[in-house]
Amino acid sequence: MLYLVLIAIVMAIMYLPGLWVKSVLKKHSQERSDFPGNGADMARHLLRKLNIDDVKVEVTEHGDHYDPQDRAVRLTQDKFEGRTLTGVVVAAHEVGHAIQHHSKESMFTLRGGLARLSWIVSKAAPIFLAATPLLIWINPALSRWTLIAAVGSMLIGVLVNLVTLPVEWDASFGKALPMLEEGQYLSSADMASARHILTAAAMTYVAGSLASLLNLGVLARILRR
């Protein structure tokens, strides 16, 4: 019974943050005739205001994000074209990442470096794990190194997620919220809702961080046996 309770708690920790994020974004996704522009308009306006001229604003099918390689703020079609509170606020959040990149902020740079390393190592990790049983039979000493390599790749993934959280929080509350407040783009009621949206935008990666920590914990328990 206790085992089932623990599984339920773990599942809740992993999935509830994502469900809450989707609920918040959907709640504020109604079209607003009183808004002068959509999410793409807001992103372009903020970038011009900040004199960041080398960043594009594009539509994407792969989730809202800022691409530092192509220097592009990318919004899903509903936010790119929609005159909604969610679209406008998420656009400001992604511009926040463009500011971090433009200013060469250390945490943003660190996350980018770790993310590239994680991608490279993640390609090799499944090979190491698949080879471990065979190497245990052929050469037990060598199999230990394959396990270490697999754990190392997972650890890098955990670090990426942990570094991502403060970067996302800063994009929301260190960059986007002050821009929205100083520009007086939204009413006081909309600003209160904007804070919820920005919290949701920053918390998008919480579930991924928790999942990566749990996976690492499970592997650590297996290795201790």
Buried (B, 14 or more C-beta within 10 A) or exposed (E): EEEEEEEEEBEEBBEEBBEBBEEBBEBBBEEBEEBEBBBBBBBBBBBEEBEBEEBBBEBBEEEBBBBBEEBBBBBBEBBBBBBBBBBBBBBBBBBBBBBBBBEEBEBBBBBBEBBEBBEEBEEBBEEBBEBBEEBBEEEEEEBBEBBEBBBBBBBBBBBBBBBBBBBBBBBBBBBBBEBBEEEEBBEEEBBEBBBBBBBBBBBBBBBBBBBBBBEBEEBEEEEEE
